[in-house]
C-alpha cells in the first residue's frame, strides 16, 4: 500500500470516530472539545493524504484503499 492510501485510511477512521464521539458527547451533555480536536486532526491527516496524491484525489480512492487493506489482511 502506498503512503497515500495509508494516510487516507487513517484520516477516514479518525474522522468517523470523531463524528461518533461528537454525537455521543452532545447527547450526554458532555464537553465536545475533544471530539472537535480529533476532527481537526483527522482533517489535517486528510489534507496530508491529498497532498501526497499530488492533488488528484478522487472519492473512489477510499473504497479501493479499503479493499486493498482487506486483501492484505486476509
DSSP file (Angstrom, degrees, kcal/mol; ACC not computed):
  #  RESIDUE AA STRUCTURE BP1 BP2  ACC     N-H-->O    O-->H-N    N-H-->O    O-->H-N    TCO  KAPPA ALPHA  PHI   PSI    X-CA   Y-CA   Z-CA
    1    1 A X              0   0    0      0, 0.0     2,-0.1     0, 0.0    64,-0.0   0.000 360.0 360.0 360.0 142.4    0.0    0.0    0.0
    2    2 A X     >  -     0   0    0      1,-0.1     4,-2.0     4,-0.0     3,-0.3  -0.412 360.0-111.9 -80.1 158.6    1.2    3.5   -0.8
    3    3 A X  H  > S+     0   0    0      1,-0.2     4,-2.5     2,-0.2     5,-0.2   0.835 118.6  59.6 -59.0 -31.0    1.6    6.1    1.9
    4    4 A X  H  > S+     0   0    0      2,-0.2     4,-2.1     1,-0.2    -1,-0.2   0.922 106.3  45.6 -61.9 -44.9   -1.3    8.0    0.3
    5    5 A X  H  > S+     0   0    0     -3,-0.3     4,-2.2     2,-0.2    -2,-0.2   0.881 112.6  50.7 -68.1 -38.0   -3.6    5.0    0.8
    6    6 A X  H  X S+     0   0    0     -4,-2.0     4,-2.4     2,-0.2    -2,-0.2   0.930 112.4  46.2 -64.9 -45.2   -2.4    4.6    4.4
    7    7 A X  H  X S+     0   0    0     -4,-2.5     4,-2.5     1,-0.2    -2,-0.2   0.879 111.5  53.2 -65.1 -36.8   -3.0    8.3    5.2
    8    8 A X  H  X S+     0   0    0     -4,-2.1     4,-2.2    -5,-0.2    -1,-0.2   0.900 110.1  47.2 -64.8 -41.2   -6.4    8.1    3.5
    9    9 A X  H  X S+     0   0    0     -4,-2.2     4,-2.2     2,-0.2    -2,-0.2   0.922 113.3  47.7 -66.5 -44.2   -7.4    5.2    5.6
   10   10 A X  H  X S+     0   0    0     -4,-2.4     4,-2.8     1,-0.2     5,-0.2   0.913 111.8  50.8 -63.1 -42.0   -6.2    6.8    8.9
   11   11 A X  H  X S+     0   0    0     -4,-2.5     4,-2.6     1,-0.2     5,-0.2   0.919 111.0  47.2 -63.1 -43.8   -8.0   10.0    8.0
   12   12 A X  H  X S+     0   0    0     -4,-2.2     4,-2.0     2,-0.2    -1,-0.2   0.880 113.4  49.3 -67.2 -35.9  -11.3    8.3    7.3
   13   13 A X  H  X S+     0   0    0     -4,-2.2     4,-2.5     2,-0.2     5,-0.2   0.934 113.1  45.9 -66.0 -46.3  -11.0    6.3   10.5
   14   14 A X  H  X S+     0   0    0     -4,-2.8     4,-2.5     1,-0.2    -2,-0.2   0.908 114.0  48.5 -64.3 -42.5  -10.2    9.4   12.6
   15   15 A X  H  X S+     0   0    0     -4,-2.6     4,-1.7    -5,-0.2    -1,-0.2   0.889 112.7  48.4 -66.5 -38.4  -13.0   11.5   11.1
   16   16 A X  H  X S+     0   0    0     -4,-2.0     4,-2.0    -5,-0.2    -2,-0.2   0.937 113.8  45.5 -65.9 -46.5  -15.5    8.7   11.5
   17   17 A X  H  X S+     0   0    0     -4,-2.5     4,-2.7     1,-0.2    -2,-0.2   0.902 111.7  51.9 -65.2 -41.3  -14.6    8.1   15.2
   18   18 A X  H  X S+     0   0    0     -4,-2.5     4,-2.2    -5,-0.2    -1,-0.2   0.864 107.8  52.6 -66.4 -33.3  -14.6   11.8   16.0
   19   19 A X  H  X S+     0   0    0     -4,-1.7     4,-2.2     2,-0.2    -1,-0.2   0.923 111.1  46.7 -65.6 -43.2  -18.1   12.2   14.5
   20   20 A X  H  X S+     0   0    0     -4,-2.0     4,-2.1     1,-0.2    -2,-0.2   0.914 112.8  49.3 -63.5 -42.6  -19.3    9.4   16.7
   21   21 A X  H  X S+     0   0    0     -4,-2.7     4,-2.5     2,-0.2    -1,-0.2   0.871 108.8  54.4 -63.7 -37.0  -17.7   10.8   19.7
   22   22 A X  H  X S+     0   0    0     -4,-2.2     4,-2.4     2,-0.2    -2,-0.2   0.950 110.4  44.1 -62.2 -50.1  -19.1   14.2   18.9
   23   23 A X  H  X S+     0   0    0     -4,-2.2     4,-2.2     1,-0.2    -1,-0.2   0.866 113.3  52.3 -65.5 -34.8  -22.7   12.9   18.8
   24   24 A X  H  X S+     0   0    0     -4,-2.1     4,-1.6    -5,-0.2    -1,-0.2   0.912 110.9  47.3 -65.0 -42.0  -22.1   10.9   21.9
   25   25 A X  H  <>S+     0   0    0     -4,-2.5     5,-2.9     2,-0.2     4,-0.5   0.887 111.9  50.2 -67.3 -38.8  -20.8   14.0   23.8
   26   26 A X  H ><5S+     0   0    0     -4,-2.4     3,-0.9     1,-0.2    -2,-0.2   0.930 112.3  45.7 -66.6 -44.4  -23.7   16.1   22.6
   27   27 A X  H 3<5S+     0   0    0     -4,-2.2    -1,-0.2     1,-0.2    -2,-0.2   0.796 116.3  45.9 -70.7 -26.6  -26.4   13.6   23.7
   28   28 A X  T 3<5S-     0   0    0     -4,-1.6    -1,-0.2    -5,-0.2    -2,-0.2   0.429 110.8-122.4 -92.5   0.5  -24.7   13.0   27.1
   29   29 A X  T < 5 +     0   0    0     -3,-0.9    -3,-0.2    -4,-0.5     2,-0.2   0.890  64.6 139.0  57.7  43.7  -24.2   16.8   27.6
   30   30 A X      < -     0   0    0     -5,-2.9    -1,-0.2    -6,-0.1     2,-0.1  -0.568  63.2 -71.8-104.8 175.1  -20.5   16.5   27.9
   31   31 A X        -     0   0    0     -2,-0.2     4,-0.3     1,-0.1     3,-0.2  -0.421  32.8-158.3 -68.4 140.5  -17.8   18.7   26.6
   32   32 A X     >  +     0   0    0      1,-0.1     4,-1.8     2,-0.1     5,-0.2   0.203  66.1 101.7-104.0  14.4  -17.3   18.5   22.8
   33   33 A X  H  > S+     0   0    0      2,-0.2     4,-2.4     1,-0.2     5,-0.2   0.931  80.4  47.9 -66.4 -46.4  -13.7   19.9   22.8
   34   34 A X  H  > S+     0   0    0      1,-0.2     4,-2.5     2,-0.2     5,-0.2   0.927 111.7  48.1 -65.8 -45.7  -12.0   16.5   22.5
   35   35 A X  H  > S+     0   0    0     -4,-0.3     4,-2.1     1,-0.2    -1,-0.2   0.894 113.2  49.4 -61.2 -36.7  -14.2   15.3   19.6
   36   36 A X  H  X S+     0   0    0     -4,-1.8     4,-2.0     2,-0.2    -2,-0.2   0.894 110.6  49.6 -67.9 -38.6  -13.7   18.6   17.8
   37   37 A X  H  X S+     0   0    0     -4,-2.4     4,-2.1     2,-0.2    -2,-0.2   0.898 111.1  49.7 -64.9 -39.9   -9.9   18.4   18.3
   38   38 A X  H  X S+     0   0    0     -4,-2.5     4,-2.4     1,-0.2    -2,-0.2   0.872 108.6  53.2 -65.5 -37.0   -9.9   14.8   17.0
   39   39 A X  H  X S+     0   0    0     -4,-2.1     4,-2.1     2,-0.2    -2,-0.2   0.883 107.9  50.6 -64.6 -38.8  -11.9   16.0   14.0
   40   40 A X  H  X S+     0   0    0     -4,-2.0     4,-2.2     2,-0.2    -2,-0.2   0.908 109.6  50.5 -65.2 -41.8   -9.3   18.7   13.3
   41   41 A X  H  X S+     0   0    0     -4,-2.1     4,-2.3     1,-0.2    -2,-0.2   0.920 110.2  50.1 -61.4 -43.5   -6.5   16.1   13.5
   42   42 A X  H  X S+     0   0    0     -4,-2.4     4,-2.2     1,-0.2    -1,-0.2   0.869 108.7  53.0 -62.1 -36.6   -8.4   13.9   11.0
   43   43 A X  H  X S+     0   0    0     -4,-2.1     4,-2.4     2,-0.2    -1,-0.2   0.898 108.5  49.3 -65.1 -40.5   -8.8   16.9    8.7
   44   44 A X  H  X S+     0   0    0     -4,-2.2     4,-2.4     2,-0.2    -2,-0.2   0.891 110.7  49.9 -65.6 -38.8   -5.0   17.5    8.8
   45   45 A X  H  X S+     0   0    0     -4,-2.3     4,-2.3     2,-0.2    -2,-0.2   0.890 111.0  49.9 -66.7 -37.8   -4.4   13.9    8.0
   46   46 A X  H  X S+     0   0    0     -4,-2.2     4,-2.3     2,-0.2    -2,-0.2   0.904 110.1  50.5 -65.1 -40.8   -6.8   14.1    5.1
   47   47 A X  H  X S+     0   0    0     -4,-2.4     4,-2.2     2,-0.2    -2,-0.2   0.911 110.0  50.6 -61.1 -42.4   -5.1   17.2    3.9
   48   48 A X  H  X S+     0   0    0     -4,-2.4     4,-1.9     1,-0.2    -2,-0.2   0.900 109.8  50.6 -61.3 -41.6   -1.8   15.3    4.1
   49   49 A X  H  X S+     0   0    0     -4,-2.3     4,-1.4     1,-0.2    -2,-0.2   0.904 109.8  49.7 -64.6 -40.8   -3.2   12.4    2.1
   50   50 A X  H  <>S+     0   0    0     -4,-2.3     5,-1.8     1,-0.2     4,-0.4   0.885 110.4  50.0 -67.3 -37.7   -4.5   14.8   -0.6
   51   51 A X  H ><5S+     0   0    0     -4,-2.2     3,-0.8     1,-0.2    -1,-0.2   0.838 107.9  54.5 -69.7 -30.4   -1.1   16.5   -0.8
   52   52 A X  H 3<5S+     0   0    0     -4,-1.9    -1,-0.2     1,-0.2    -2,-0.2   0.816 102.3  58.3 -68.3 -29.0    0.5   13.0   -1.1
   53   53 A X  T 3<5S-     0   0    0     -4,-1.4     3,-0.4    -5,-0.1    -1,-0.2   0.597 115.0-116.2 -77.0  -8.7   -1.8   12.2   -4.1
   54   54 A X  T < 5 -     0   0    0     -3,-0.8    -3,-0.2    -4,-0.4    -2,-0.1   0.730  66.6 -61.0  80.7  21.5   -0.4   15.2   -6.0
   55   55 A X  S   <S+     0   0    0     -5,-1.8    -1,-0.2     1,-0.1    -4,-0.1   0.586 113.5 112.0  81.8  10.0   -3.8   16.9   -6.0
   56   56 A X        +     0   0    0     -3,-0.4     2,-0.3    -6,-0.3    -1,-0.1  -0.240  39.6 154.8-109.5  43.9   -5.5   14.1   -7.9
   57   57 A X        -     0   0    0     -7,-0.1     2,-0.4     2,-0.0    -7,-0.0  -0.550  17.0-178.7 -73.8 128.9   -7.8   12.9   -5.1
   58   58 A X    >   -     0   0    0     -2,-0.3     3,-1.8     1,-0.1     4,-0.4  -0.955  35.8-123.9-125.2 150.9  -10.9   11.1   -6.1
   59   59 A X  T >> S+     0   0    0     -2,-0.4     3,-0.9     1,-0.3     4,-0.6   0.749 107.7  67.6 -65.8 -23.0  -13.6    9.7   -3.8
   60   60 A X  H 3> S+     0   0    0      1,-0.2     4,-1.4     2,-0.2    -1,-0.3   0.607  83.3  75.4 -73.7  -9.5  -13.2    6.3   -5.4
   61   61 A X  H <> S+     0   0    0     -3,-1.8     4,-2.2     1,-0.2    -1,-0.2   0.834  87.7  60.2 -68.9 -30.9   -9.7    6.0   -3.9
   62   62 A X  H <> S+     0   0    0     -3,-0.9     4,-2.1    -4,-0.4     5,-0.2   0.952 105.8  43.1 -66.4 -50.8  -11.2    5.4   -0.5
   63   63 A X  H  X S+     0   0    0     -4,-0.6     4,-2.4     1,-0.2    -1,-0.2   0.886 114.1  53.3 -61.9 -35.1  -13.1    2.1   -1.3
   64   64 A X  H  X S+     0   0    0     -4,-1.4     4,-2.1     1,-0.2    -1,-0.2   0.898 108.8  48.8 -64.8 -39.0  -10.1    1.0   -3.3
   65   65 A X  H  X S+     0   0    0     -4,-2.2     4,-2.1     2,-0.2    -2,-0.2   0.883 111.0  50.3 -67.3 -38.1   -7.8    1.5   -0.3
   66   66 A X  H  X S+     0   0    0     -4,-2.1     4,-2.5     2,-0.2     5,-0.2   0.910 110.4  49.6 -66.2 -41.6  -10.2   -0.4    1.9
   67   67 A X  H  X S+     0   0    0     -4,-2.4     4,-2.2     1,-0.2    -2,-0.2   0.900 110.9  49.8 -63.7 -40.7  -10.3   -3.3   -0.5
   68   68 A X  H  X S+     0   0    0     -4,-2.1     4,-1.9     2,-0.2    -1,-0.2   0.894 109.7  52.1 -63.6 -39.2   -6.5   -3.4   -0.7
   69   69 A X  H  X S+     0   0    0     -4,-2.1     4,-1.8     1,-0.2    -2,-0.2   0.945 112.4  43.6 -63.5 -48.2   -6.3   -3.4    3.1
   70   70 A X  H  X S+     0   0    0     -4,-2.5     4,-2.3     1,-0.2    -1,-0.2   0.848 111.2  56.5 -66.0 -32.7   -8.7   -6.3    3.5
   71   71 A X  H  < S+     0   0    0     -4,-2.2    -1,-0.2    -5,-0.2    -2,-0.2   0.866 109.6  45.1 -64.9 -35.9   -6.9   -8.1    0.6
   72   72 A X  H  < S+     0   0    0     -4,-1.9    -2,-0.2     2,-0.2    -1,-0.2   0.821 114.6  48.5 -76.4 -30.2   -3.6   -7.8    2.5
   73   73 A X  H  <        0   0    0     -4,-1.8    -2,-0.2    -5,-0.2    -1,-0.2   0.865 360.0 360.0 -77.0 -36.3   -5.2   -8.9    5.8
   74   74 A X     <        0   0    0     -4,-2.3    -2,-0.2    -5,-0.1    -3,-0.2   0.415 360.0 360.0-112.6 360.0   -7.0  -12.0    4.5
